[in-house]
Amino acid sequence: MILANKVRLKPTPEQESQLWKSADTARWAYNWTLARQEESYRNGKKFIPDRSLRKELTQLKQTAEYSWLYDVSNNVTKQAVKDACDAYKQYFKKLSDKPCFKSRKRSKPTFYNDNVKLKAAEYLPDAAKHINPRVSFDGKYWYLSVGVEREDEKTNWTGEVIGVDVGVKELAVCSNGMVFHNVNKTKVVKKTEKRLRRLQRKVSRQYEMNKEGSRFVKTCNIVKVENRIRLLHRRLTNIRKNHIHQATAAIAKTKPSAVVMETLNIKGMMKNRHLSKAVAQQKLYELKRQLQYKCEKYGIRFTEADKWFPSSKTCSDCGQFKKDLKLSDRIFKCDCGLKMDRDVNAALNLAKLAN
């Protein structure tokens, strides 16, 4: 399997300027490709292959208006065009949503360049087997991410089957008794979110104070506060991702023979304005992605239950279905005498699906 190795880069000011130029050029090439595909469809034509678009872009470089494209490596624009075309192919296959144009303010600065891997080869194992090197900026540091081909680790499985019930109250509840709490309820996250809200109110007041008619003026003080806000968002993201890494690693390292995970209707849950923020903060898709590749790494069979499987409303002992169970009912009580937490009951039902 292919796993990513991430190395922090420490560029000089001149090198960082070139990194920003490459990231902006990659974003422009991606948006240019989407615009060309949209134009083709409006004119009743078919999908344009990335090979044709790359040739067209090469001809475009030779004009005086777009000569600035020569300031960065040719691989940056070529791969950006290919990424946009691949995004459209995924959309046609109904595997993802329709690709959107990348915003200069909100999109993550990233680009492909296979020339940088030679500089970082000494920090990475198996330097001859590097795949898909990407340079990205996380709001504070630049990183190089490289895919490295590795062999699957041999594991002596315990023969146990673990059912994983995910949700908003707790991140994950397992059928073997492991419980991973919601990190958003911890003191460090609440304190960081409180500081974030204060800075957001502060920058909002500064924008109102410097308003000129219908135009907002961005002063140096506003830029300083927005940089602090960006770093707090980065801190919250890292805390949540680290918690998910610890949870998924703990499940995989118990070495079960199979893991069955609940599938939630995330899009439907996000439409509920009372739950949408809590669901987004849990990063449930990231939890599934990490658990899936870690199970593959250890040779563990990973299964997703059907989205409409009533794991919480079914008795794990006698199999009776309780149609009137509400979301507020946190204790599952059955006529057979079973009484337990509803999330544990759901995890036990999920574990039975692997048999």
N, C-alpha and C positions, 0 to 999 in steps of 0.2 A: 504494500500500500504506500501511498504518498502522503507524508506528513510535512507540515511547514516548519521551518526554522526562522526565527525572527531575530534580527541583529539591529541594535541601535547604531545609527550613523552619527558621526560628529564632524559635520562639514565646516569648512572655513566660511567666512562671509561671502566670498566669491562663489564657492561651491553651492552654498545655500541659495544664492540668487539664481544659479543655473537650475537647481532643483525646482524652485518655484516656477521658472520659465517652462520647464518640461511639464510640470503638472498642469499649468494653464493651457499649454499647447495640446496636451492629451484631452483635456476637457473640450477645447474648441473642436478638435477632430471628431470627437464622439458626437457632439451636437451637430456638426456639419453633416455627418453620416445620417443621423436621424432625420434632418431636414431634407436630404436628398431622397431618402426612402419615402417620406411623407409626400414629397412632390411627385415622385413616380406613381404612387398610388392614386393621387388626385387626378393625374393625367391618364388613368386607366391602364398603366403599365404594370409589369410584374415586379417581383422582388429583385433588387440589384445585388449581384454577388459581391462579396468583399474584394475579390480580385479586380473587378472592374472599377470599383470605387478607389482602390489604392492607385491604379494607373491614372485615374482622373485627378487624384490629389497630387501625383507627381508632376503632371502637366500644369496644375495650378501653381505649384511652387515656382515654376519658371517665369511667372509673371512678376512685375515689379510690386504689385499690390500685396502679394503673399510671399515675398522673398524672405520675410522674417521666419518662415517655417524652417529655413536652413540653420537657424541658430541652435536647434536641438537635434538629437539623434534621430535618424530616419525610422528607427524601430519604435519610437514613441508614438508617432502618428499612425504607422501601419497597424500596430496592435490595438490602438484606440478604435480604428475603423473596424477591425475584426471583432472587437468586443461588442460594438453597437450592432453589428450584423448578427452575432450570436445571440444577443438579447432579443432581437426580433424573431429569430428561429425558435427560441424558447417560448415566446409569446404565441407563435403560430401553433406550436405543439400543446398549448394550454398548460404549460408547466410553470408559467410566471405571468405577472401582469404586463401590460403594455409598457415598453421602455419610455422613460420621461427624459426631457432635456435636463442636463446637469446645471445647477445654479452655481454662480461664482461665489456666493456667500454661504450657501448651505451644503454644498456637496463636499465630500472628503477629498482633499488633494492627494492624488495617487496616479502613478503611471508605470508602464512596463519599460524595462531597459535591460537587456542581457549583457551590456557592457560592464555594469557595476558588480556583477557577481564575481569577477576575477579579483576585485579589490577586497571582497569579503570572504574569499574562499578559505583563508587561513582560520576563520572563526567557525566554519561549518564542516561537518563530517562528510565524507564521500564527495569531495569537490567535483568529481567528474560526472556526477549524476544529478546535477541541479536542474530543476524544472520551474518555469514560469516565475522569474524574479520580478518582484513588484516593490516599488519605493512608495511609501505613504507617510503622511504627516498626521499625527493624532491630536494636534492642538498645542503640543509643547516640543516634541522631539520628532526627528525623522527616523524611519525604520526601513530596513530591507527585509522582505519576506521571500523566502526561497523554498520551493517544494523539493523535498529530498526523498528518494525512493528507499523504503526500508522493508525488511522482512517482518512478517507477523511474528509476535512473540509466542513461544510455546507455553501453554498454560495447562495445569492439571485442574480440571473443573471439579467443583464440589457436587455437581448433579442437582443443585438447587435451582428453582425457578423463582425469579423475583418479579413481582408486579409493582409498577410505579404509578401512583396516582398523583397528578400534579394539580395545582390550583392556586388560588389567591391567598387564602389564609396561611397555608404552609406551601413552601416551594415544591416539596415532594414528600410523599409518605410511601414507604416500601412495605411489602408484605412480610419481610423478615424483621420488622420492628424498627428499621432505620427511619428517622424523621429529620428532614432538613428544613429549618425554619425560614421564614420570610426575612431576608436581610434588610428589606426596606423598613422594618419595624425596629431595627437596632438603633442604639443611641448615636453612633457615628454618622449614620445616614440621615437621621432626623436633624442632627446639628448642621450637617452640610447643606441640607435642603433649606433650613431656616436662613443660613447665611446667603444662599443663592436667592431666595425670595427678597431679602433686604437689598441686595445689589441690583436686582431687576427693577425694584421700585425706585432705587436711586437713579439708575440710568434713564428710566422713564421720565422722572422729574427733570433731569438735565436736558433731555430732548425737548420737553415742553418749554423750558426756560430759553432755549436757543432757537425757538421756532421763528421763522421769518415768513409771515404769510402762510402759505400752504406748504412751505419747504422747511425741512428739518436740517439743521446745520450740525455736522459731527465735529465736535471740538476734540482737543487732545485729551481732556479729562474724560470725555465719553469713551474714547478709544481705550484708555487705561482701565476703566470699569468693565468694558466689554471683554477685555483680555482676562480679567479676573473671573468673569462669568464663564468664559470658555474653559478655563482651568478647573472650575468647580464642576462643570458638566463632565469633563474628562475624568475627574476623581470619582464621581458617582458611577460612571460607566465602568471604570476599572474595578471598583468595589463589587458591583453586581456580577461582572464577568468572573472575577476571582472566586466568588462564592459558588457560582455554577460549576467552575472547574473543580473545586474541592468536592462538591456534591457528586458530580458524575464520576470522578476518579474513585471516590469511596465506594460507589456502587459497582464499578467495573472491577476493582481490586478484591472484592469478595469472591470473584471467579465463579459466578453461577454458570450453569449450562445455557440458560436463556433469560432474557429480560423482555418483559411485556410492558409497554408504556401506553398510557391513556392518550387518546387523540382528542384535543379540544377544538371546538369551532371558534378559532381566534377572531376571525372577521366578524362573526356574529356577536361575540362578546365585546368587541371594540365599539359596536354600535350603541351599547348601553352606556350612557353618559355617566352613570354612577360607578361603573366598574372599569371603564376604559383606561383610566390612568393607572390603576393598580395592575391591570393585565399587562399594559405596556412595560411597566417597571419590572415585572417578573421575568421578562425575556424568555418565554416558554419555548419559542422556536429555537433559540440558542441552546437551551437545555437539551432539546431533542437532538440537535445537530451534534453537540459534543458527546452525548451518551451513545449516539449511533456510531461515530467513528472510533470511540474508545472500546466499544464492544467488538467492532471489526478488528481492532488492533490485537485484542486478546483472544480472538476466535470465538466470541460469544454470540449466540444467535439472538438477534434483535427483532422484535415484532411490535407493530403498532396495532392496537385494538381499533375496531370500527368506531367511527365518530359518534354513532348513535347507540353504541352498546351501553345498556343501563347498569353500569358497574356500581353506582351508588345506591340504586333502588332495588337491587337484588340481594337477597340474603345469601351470605357466603356459606351458610351451614345447610339449610334446607332448599335453597333456590327459589323461595317465594318472592314474588315481585310486588313491591309497595308503590303503587301508582301515586298515592297522595303524599309522598315524602317531599317536604319543602326544602329550599336551600337553607333556611334558617334552622332546620333540624340537624344539629350537629351529632346527635347520638342516634344510631340506628337500632331500633327495637323491633323484634320479630315475634310472631305468635309462637314460634318454637322455643322461645326463651333466650334467644341470642340478644345480647346488648353490648355494643361496642361503638367506638368512634366511626363515623360514616366513611372517613377517608381510609381507615385501616380495612374496613369491610370492602371498599371498592378495590383496594390493592390486592386483597385476597382473591376477589373475583377475577381480576386481571391475570393473576398468576395461573389460574386454572385454564386460561385460553391456550397456553403453550402445550398442554398435554394432548 
